Amino acid sequence: MGRRREGRETAVQFLFAHDVHEGAGNPSPEEQASFWDLHSATKGVREFAEVLIKGVLQDLPKVDAYIIKSSQNFSLDRIGGVERNILRLGIYELLHTKNLASAIIINEGIEIAKKFCANDSSRFINGMLDRIAREIRPDEPRQKRGKKIEEDVDPADEPTSEAQA
């Protein structure tokens, strides 16, 4: 698994734990230290996860507004905690990582949901993020059905030519 996927998964785990403990605003240094004591991560994974965590929490009212607007007949608290935080992460990336295609962001959310959620959750994440992506990035071309979506790969995760030899 690449550093970026692992960083996203770690960020979702942190956001979920912060959410469960009714965290509001920025997490305390104690909360952060406690989380990192329990979750070993490489330096690169941790740095990427921390950027995502900080960004999501700073934009939380705006991010949650997209969820509320796009979820039909569901209040924010009726959406499962893990699913809610996968959506938050995906929306944050849709808003702030313009160099990353919506299809990749959506796919990353789907894959994280498959790992951490119930069976139907990945379909829910797909539908919600697709709907929100169309609003946030209306001019971006849409992925054609059936076309394989590439994973978001950090060049640092790619094997070097020496490793391939």
ABEGO torsion letter per residue (X at the ends): XBAAAAAAAAAAAAAAAAAAAGBBEBBBAAAAAAAAAABBBBAAAAAAAAAAAAAAAAAAAAAAAAAAAABBGBBAAABBAAAAAAAAAAAAAAAABAABBAAAAAAAAAAAAAAABBAAAAAAAAAAAAAAAAAABAABBBBBBGBBBBBBBBAAABBBAAAAX
